[in-house]
Amino acid sequence: MTEISPASLRLPAHVEVSALIRQVHAAGGFAAVLARGERDAGTVIVVLNPAGKGARAYERMPNPDGTRAWALAKAEQRNQPDTLQDWLERRQAQDPDLWIIELDIPCGERFIGLPTSSV
């Protein structure tokens, strides 16, 4: 019997991004693609930027069991607002396959399966 790895169950990046954008728009929010990565296997970073709350970037990180879970990768510093943008630019330079998606909606964590009370 062939075992299916968690990585093989992954949706193509463009499908995941499209679905995320549609969900946010349907809920009355705004979503935009800031950087378009590799169509099928690109890494996705989601930037939550609700008005006046401070932007936060989430990325899937590997777990010991081989699965991947969303985790806070970088948060905007109140007294240094350019730190998040600088980090995103460095990440994009390191990984040209990277997708960066920005969501402007309250409690945006719910769209990537995170509890909203954790922020």
N, CA and C atoms as an extended XYZ file, in Angstrom:
357
Properties=species:S:1:pos:R:3:atomname:S:1:resname:S:1:resid:I:1 pbc="F F F"
N         0.845       -1.177        0.000 N   MET     1
C         0.000        0.000        0.000 CA  MET     1
C         0.893        1.243        0.000 C   MET     1
N         0.552        2.219       -0.820 N   THR     2
C         1.301        3.467       -0.897 CA  THR     2
C         0.777        4.440        0.140 C   THR     2
N         1.693        5.023        0.895 N   GLU     3
C         1.313        5.994        1.912 CA  GLU     3
C         1.292        7.389        1.294 C   GLU     3
N         0.276        8.159        1.618 N   ILE     4
C         0.160        9.531        1.104 CA  ILE     4
C         0.765       10.469        2.130 C   ILE     4
N         1.720       11.265        1.687 N   SER     5
C         2.357       12.215        2.596 CA  SER     5
C         1.512       13.475        2.706 C   SER     5
N         1.611       14.181        3.866 N   PRO     6
C         0.866       15.432        4.010 CA  PRO     6
C         1.195       16.452        2.925 C   PRO     6
N         2.441       16.464        2.456 N   ALA     7
C         2.830       17.426        1.414 CA  ALA     7
C         2.092       17.170        0.112 C   ALA     7
N         1.770       15.906       -0.176 N   SER     8
C         1.082       15.602       -1.423 CA  SER     8
C        -0.387       16.007       -1.393 C   SER     8
N        -0.921       16.295       -0.216 N   LEU     9
C        -2.309       16.709       -0.072 CA  LEU     9
C        -2.477       18.223       -0.185 C   LEU     9
N        -1.399       18.922       -0.387 N   ARG    10
C        -1.424       20.377       -0.415 CA  ARG    10
C        -2.125       20.908       -1.671 C   ARG    10
N        -2.981       21.902       -1.474 N   LEU    11
C        -3.624       22.576       -2.601 CA  LEU    11
C        -2.597       23.385       -3.377 C   LEU    11
N        -2.762       23.521       -4.669 N   PRO    12
C        -1.892       24.435       -5.416 CA  PRO    12
C        -2.041       25.855       -4.843 C   PRO    12
N        -0.951       26.584       -4.803 N   ALA    13
C        -0.941       27.909       -4.182 CA  ALA    13
C        -1.984       28.840       -4.792 C   ALA    13
N        -2.124       28.835       -6.117 N   HIS    14
C        -3.063       29.764       -6.749 CA  HIS    14
C        -4.510       29.445       -6.358 C   HIS    14
N        -4.825       28.183       -6.122 N   VAL    15
C        -6.180       27.800       -5.698 CA  VAL    15
C        -6.422       28.271       -4.272 C   VAL    15
N        -5.447       28.050       -3.397 N   GLU    16
C        -5.572       28.488       -2.008 CA  GLU    16
C        -5.725       30.007       -1.921 C   GLU    16
N        -4.918       30.728       -2.658 N   VAL    17
C        -4.968       32.193       -2.642 CA  VAL    17
C        -6.314       32.685       -3.169 C   VAL    17
N        -6.767       32.133       -4.260 N   SER    18
C        -8.051       32.533       -4.840 CA  SER    18
C        -9.204       32.296       -3.865 C   SER    18
N        -9.203       31.138       -3.214 N   ALA    19
C       -10.257       30.821       -2.247 CA  ALA    19
C       -10.206       31.771       -1.050 C   ALA    19
N        -9.022       32.071       -0.577 N   LEU    20
C        -8.865       32.982        0.563 CA  LEU    20
C        -9.406       34.369        0.222 C   LEU    20
N        -9.060       34.867       -0.941 N   ILE    21
C        -9.529       36.185       -1.365 CA  ILE    21
C       -11.051       36.215       -1.491 C   ILE    21
N       -11.627       35.174       -2.078 N   ARG    22
C       -13.099       35.112       -2.208 CA  ARG    22
C       -13.786       35.083       -0.846 C   ARG    22
N       -13.229       34.327        0.103 N   GLN    23
C       -13.821       34.248        1.443 CA  GLN    23
C       -13.794       35.610        2.135 C   GLN    23
N       -12.681       36.299        2.039 N   VAL    24
C       -12.558       37.608        2.691 CA  VAL    24
C       -13.513       38.613        2.048 C   VAL    24
N       -13.592       38.625        0.733 N   HIS    25
C       -14.517       39.538        0.044 CA  HIS    25
C       -15.965       39.221        0.412 C   HIS    25
N       -16.318       37.947        0.484 N   ALA    26
C       -17.685       37.550        0.837 CA  ALA    26
C       -18.041       37.978        2.262 C   ALA    26
N       -17.040       38.093        3.125 N   ALA    27
C       -17.272       38.511        4.507 CA  ALA    27
C       -17.219       40.030        4.664 C   ALA    27
N       -17.065       40.753        3.558 N   GLY    28
C       -17.074       42.211        3.606 CA  GLY    28
C       -15.719       42.855        3.789 C   GLY    28
N       -14.659       42.092        3.669 N   GLY    29
C       -13.320       42.633        3.828 CA  GLY    29
C       -12.655       42.884        2.489 C   GLY    29
N       -11.391       43.267        2.562 N   PHE    30
C       -10.595       43.537        1.378 CA  PHE    30
C        -9.399       42.604        1.391 C   PHE    30
N        -9.065       42.048        0.246 N   ALA    31
C        -7.896       41.186        0.111 CA  ALA    31
C        -7.200       41.504       -1.199 C   ALA    31
N        -5.879       41.464       -1.172 N   ALA    32
C        -5.116       41.770       -2.384 CA  ALA    32
C        -3.859       40.921       -2.435 C   ALA    32
N        -3.447       40.594       -3.652 N   VAL    33
C        -2.192       39.896       -3.873 CA  VAL    33
C        -1.102       40.959       -3.997 C   VAL    33
N        -0.154       40.959       -3.059 N   LEU    34
C         0.953       41.909       -3.099 CA  LEU    34
C         2.120       41.354       -3.910 C   LEU    34
N         2.256       40.020       -3.919 N   ALA    35
C         3.302       39.365       -4.703 CA  ALA    35
C         2.756       38.028       -5.177 C   ALA    35
N         2.897       37.767       -6.457 N   ARG    36
C         2.405       36.528       -7.057 CA  ARG    36
C         3.590       35.577       -7.215 C   ARG    36
N         3.486       34.428       -6.553 N   GLY    37
C         4.570       33.454       -6.578 CA  GLY    37
C         4.331       32.335       -7.572 C   GLY    37
N         5.004       31.226       -7.352 N   GLU    38
C         4.889       30.055       -8.211 CA  GLU    38
C         3.470       29.517       -8.129 C   GLU    38
N         2.878       29.284       -9.266 N   ARG    39
C         1.457       28.936       -9.378 CA  ARG    39
C         1.047       27.739       -8.524 C   ARG    39
N         1.821       26.686       -8.524 N   ASP    40
C         1.401       25.474       -7.836 CA  ASP    40
C         2.045       25.258       -6.477 C   ASP    40
N         3.313       25.549       -6.343 N   ALA    41
C         4.014       25.170       -5.121 CA  ALA    41
C         4.589       26.347       -4.340 C   ALA    41
N         4.193       27.560       -4.661 N   GLY    42
C         4.743       28.714       -3.961 CA  GLY    42
C         4.319       28.768       -2.506 C   GLY    42
N         5.203       29.296       -1.679 N   THR    43
C         4.892       29.537       -0.270 CA  THR    43
C         3.945       30.726       -0.187 C   THR    43
N         3.011       30.686        0.777 N   VAL    44
C         2.045       31.765        0.948 CA  VAL    44
C         2.278       32.435        2.293 C   VAL    44
N         2.431       33.744        2.271 N   ILE    45
C         2.462       34.551        3.496 CA  ILE    45
C         1.197       35.402        3.482 C   ILE    45
N         0.497       35.403        4.596 N   VAL    46
C        -0.720       36.200        4.737 CA  VAL    46
C        -0.418       37.344        5.697 C   VAL    46
N        -0.618       38.573        5.223 N   VAL    47
C        -0.417       39.766        6.045 CA  VAL    47
C        -1.793       40.264        6.459 C   VAL    47
N        -2.034       40.281        7.758 N   LEU    48
C        -3.284       40.824        8.280 CA  LEU    48
C        -3.023       42.274        8.636 C   LEU    48
N        -3.827       43.156        8.071 N   ASN    49
C        -3.593       44.582        8.252 CA  ASN    49
C        -4.910       45.303        8.509 C   ASN    49
N        -5.586       44.961        9.626 N   PRO    50
C        -6.824       45.676        9.923 CA  PRO    50
C        -6.508       47.125       10.307 C   PRO    50
N        -7.296       48.041        9.847 N   ALA    51
C        -7.033       49.473       10.018 CA  ALA    51
C        -6.654       49.818       11.457 C   ALA    51
N        -5.455       50.369       11.623 N   GLY    52
C        -5.014       50.884       12.897 CA  GLY    52
C        -4.619       49.861       13.947 C   GLY    52
N        -4.586       48.599       13.621 N   LYS    53
C        -4.302       47.566       14.619 CA  LYS    53
C        -2.871       47.045       14.560 C   LYS    53
N        -2.091       47.418       13.579 N   GLY    54
C        -0.741       46.892       13.442 CA  GLY    54
C        -0.744       45.638       12.592 C   GLY    54
N         0.033       45.641       11.555 N   ALA    55
C         0.064       44.517       10.622 CA  ALA    55
C         0.838       43.340       11.211 C   ALA    55
N         0.414       42.130       10.820 N   ARG    56
C         1.055       40.894       11.257 CA  ARG    56
C         1.157       39.960       10.055 C   ARG    56
N         2.293       39.284        9.938 N   ALA    57
C         2.500       38.346        8.832 CA  ALA    57
C         2.514       36.921        9.380 C   ALA    57
N         1.742       36.056        8.722 N   TYR    58
C         1.658       34.649        9.096 CA  TYR    58
C         2.179       33.792        7.960 C   TYR    58
N         2.895       32.729        8.339 N   GLU    59
C         3.438       31.796        7.364 CA  GLU    59
C         3.282       30.386        7.928 C   GLU    59
N         3.084       29.414        7.045 N   ARG    60
C         3.016       28.024        7.508 CA  ARG    60
C         4.412       27.551        7.859 C   ARG    60
N         4.519       26.967        9.034 N   MET    61
C         5.796       26.437        9.506 CA  MET    61
C         5.671       24.925        9.673 C   MET    61
N         6.759       24.190        9.439 N   PRO    62
C         6.686       22.733        9.564 CA  PRO    62
C         6.570       22.290       11.024 C   PRO    62
N         5.776       21.255       11.229 N   ASN    63
C         5.641       20.607       12.529 CA  ASN    63
C         6.478       19.328       12.516 C   ASN    63
N         6.803       18.801       13.689 N   PRO    64
C         7.595       17.565       13.747 CA  PRO    64
C         6.944       16.383       13.017 C   PRO    64
N         5.604       16.366       12.926 N   ASP    65
C         4.923       15.241       12.277 CA  ASP    65
C         4.835       15.386       10.753 C   ASP    65
N         5.448       16.423       10.206 N   GLY    66
C         5.456       16.621        8.763 CA  GLY    66
C         4.348       17.530        8.257 C   GLY    66
N         3.398       17.863        9.102 N   THR    67
C         2.353       18.799        8.700 CA  THR    67
C         2.886       20.220        8.815 C   THR    67
N         2.102       21.143        8.323 N   ARG    68
C         2.493       22.560        8.399 CA  ARG    68
C         1.337       23.331        9.019 C   ARG    68
N         1.662       24.280        9.901 N   ALA    69
C         0.630       25.064       10.583 CA  ALA    69
C         0.971       26.547       10.492 C   ALA    69
N        -0.063       27.376       10.422 N   TRP    70
C         0.132       28.822       10.368 CA  TRP    70
C         0.720       29.299       11.693 C   TRP    70
N         1.700       30.183       11.597 N   ALA    71
C         2.341       30.758       12.781 CA  ALA    71
C         2.683       32.214       12.491 C   ALA    71
N         2.664       33.029       13.537 N   LEU    72
C         3.060       34.425       13.392 CA  LEU    72
C         4.543       34.470       13.051 C   LEU    72
N         4.869       35.046       11.919 N   ALA    73
C         6.258       35.117       11.466 CA  ALA    73
C         6.888       36.470       11.776 C   ALA    73
N         6.095       37.534       11.688 N   LYS    74
C         6.623       38.887       11.920 CA  LYS    74
C         5.466       39.824       12.202 C   LYS    74
N         5.663       40.724       13.151 N   ALA    75
C         4.650       41.735       13.475 CA  ALA    75
C         5.253       43.116       13.303 C   ALA    75
N         4.424       44.031       12.874 N   GLU    76
C         4.851       45.418       12.709 CA  GLU    76
C         5.181       46.001       14.078 C   GLU    76
N         6.313       46.687       14.170 N   GLN    77
C         6.697       47.351       15.407 CA  GLN    77
C         6.086       48.745       15.420 C   GLN    77
N         5.430       49.077       16.510 N   ARG    78
C         4.714       50.348       16.594 CA  ARG    78
C         5.608       51.554       16.309 C   ARG    78
N         6.805       51.557       16.854 N   ASN    79
C         7.706       52.704       16.666 CA  ASN    79
C         8.609       52.551       15.434 C   ASN    79
N         8.508       51.411       14.740 N   GLN    80
C         9.291       51.176       13.522 CA  GLN    80
C         8.390       50.527       12.475 C   GLN    80
N         7.487       51.305       11.868 N   PRO    81
C         6.490       50.720       10.968 CA  PRO    81
C         7.061       50.075        9.707 C   PRO    81
N         8.296       50.377        9.336 N   ASP    82
C         8.874       49.810        8.115 CA  ASP    82
C         9.489       48.427        8.322 C   ASP    82
N         9.578       47.954        9.569 N   THR    83
C        10.246       46.672        9.813 CA  THR    83
C         9.533       45.512        9.123 C   THR    83
N         8.218       45.502        9.128 N   LEU    84
C         7.472       44.415        8.485 CA  LEU    84
C         7.670       44.464        6.968 C   LEU    84
N         7.573       45.639        6.393 N   GLN    85
C         7.761       45.776        4.943 CA  GLN    85
C         9.173       45.362        4.534 C   GLN    85
N        10.161       45.757        5.317 N   ASP    86
C        11.545       45.357        5.031 CA  ASP    86
C        11.697       43.842        5.090 C   ASP    86
N        11.073       43.211        6.087 N   TRP    87
C        11.127       41.753        6.233 CA  TRP    87
C        10.477       41.071        5.030 C   TRP    87
N         9.309       41.580        4.599 N   LEU    88
C         8.629       41.003        3.437 CA  LEU    88
C         9.499       41.110        2.177 C   LEU    88
N        10.147       42.227        2.001 N   GLU    89
C        11.021       42.411        0.842 CA  GLU    89
C        12.202       41.443        0.877 C   GLU    89
N        12.784       41.228        2.066 N   ARG    90
C        13.883       40.272        2.196 CA  ARG    90
C        13.401       38.850        1.907 C   ARG    90
N        12.235       38.492        2.431 N   ARG    91
C        11.674       37.144        2.190 CA  ARG    91
C        11.424       36.927        0.692 C   ARG    91
N        10.910       37.956        0.033 N   GLN    92
C        10.633       37.837       -1.401 CA  GLN    92
C        11.937       37.713       -2.197 C   GLN    92
N        12.974       38.416       -1.770 N   ALA    93
C        14.270       38.302       -2.451 CA  ALA    93
C        14.858       36.904       -2.255 C   ALA    93
N        14.636       36.293       -1.085 N   GLN    94
C        15.133       34.944       -0.794 CA  GLN    94
C        14.336       33.873       -1.534 C   GLN    94
N        13.044       34.133       -1.753 N   ASP    95
C        12.155       33.118       -2.326 CA  ASP    95
C        11.292       33.755       -3.418 C   ASP    95
N        11.730       33.700       -4.672 N   PRO    96
C        10.958       34.318       -5.754 CA  PRO    96
C         9.623       33.608       -6.021 C   PRO    96
N         9.416       32.427       -5.433 N   ASP    97
C         8.158       31.700       -5.591 CA  ASP    97
C         7.110       32.119       -4.568 C   ASP    97
N         7.428       33.077       -3.729 N   LEU    98
C         6.599       33.497       -2.608 CA  LEU    98
C         5.365       34.299       -3.037 C   LEU    98
N         4.217       33.927       -2.453 N   TRP    99
C         2.986       34.710       -2.592 CA  TRP    99
C         2.844       35.542       -1.315 C   TRP    99
N         2.479       36.810       -1.456 N   ILE   100
C         2.161       37.650       -0.296 CA  ILE   100
C         0.756       38.175       -0.503 C   ILE   100
N        -0.121       37.854        0.439 N   ILE   101
C        -1.524       38.230        0.369 CA  ILE   101
C        -1.835       39.111        1.565 C   ILE   101
N        -2.457       40.246        1.326 N   GLU   102
C        -2.835       41.156        2.415 CA  GLU   102
C        -4.344       41.115        2.611 C   GLU   102
N        -4.749       40.977        3.874 N   LEU   103
C        -6.165       40.973        4.234 CA  LEU   103
C        -6.445       42.154        5.141 C   LEU   103
N        -7.487       42.885        4.834 N   ASP   104
C        -7.938       43.983        5.686 CA  ASP   104
C        -9.362       43.655        6.120 C   ASP   104
N        -9.450       42.980        7.256 N   ILE   105
C       -10.729       42.556        7.798 CA  ILE   105
C       -10.506       42.262        9.284 C   ILE   105
N       -11.453       42.637       10.138 N   PRO   106
C       -11.292       42.318       11.560 CA  PRO   106
C       -11.202       40.803       11.785 C   PRO   106
N       -10.398       40.408       12.737 N   CYS   107
C       -10.240       38.998       13.116 CA  CYS   107
C        -9.848       38.138       11.911 C   CYS   107
N        -8.916       38.609       11.124 N   GLY   108
C        -8.508       37.919        9.904 CA  GLY   108
C        -7.906       36.548       10.138 C   GLY   108
N        -7.468       36.262       11.352 N   GLU   109
C        -6.893       34.955       11.661 CA  GLU   109
C        -7.875       33.817       11.363 C   GLU   109
N        -9.157       34.090       11.478 N   ARG   110
C       -10.169       33.047       11.245 CA  ARG   110
C       -10.103       32.504        9.820 C   ARG   110
N        -9.603       33.285        8.883 N   PHE   111
C        -9.541       32.851        7.483 CA  PHE   111
C        -8.378       31.893        7.214 C   PHE   111
N        -7.432       31.816        8.154 N   ILE   112
C        -6.339       30.853        8.008 CA  ILE   112
C        -6.397       29.805        9.121 C   ILE   112
N        -7.539       29.726        9.784 N   GLY   113
C        -7.763       28.667       10.764 CA  GLY   113
C        -7.136       28.886       12.129 C   GLY   113
N        -6.827       30.128       12.466 N   LEU   114
C        -6.283       30.432       13.781 CA  LEU   114
C        -7.355       31.064       14.658 C   LEU   114
N        -7.271       30.837       15.961 N   PRO   115
C        -8.217       31.507       16.848 CA  PRO   115
C        -7.934       33.011       16.880 C   PRO   115
N        -8.979       33.800       16.900 N   THR   116
C        -8.802       35.256       16.881 CA  THR   116
C        -8.435       35.819       18.238 C   THR   116
N        -8.618       35.071       19.287 N   SER   117
C        -8.298       35.575       20.625 CA  SER   117
C        -6.811       35.518       20.925 C   SER   117
N        -6.000       34.910       20.036 N   SER   118
C        -4.565       34.747       20.294 CA  SER   118
C        -3.746       35.985       19.966 C   SER   118
N        -4.367       37.029       19.428 N   VAL   119
C        -3.605       38.244       19.075 CA  VAL   119
C        -3.978       39.398       19.961 C   VAL   119
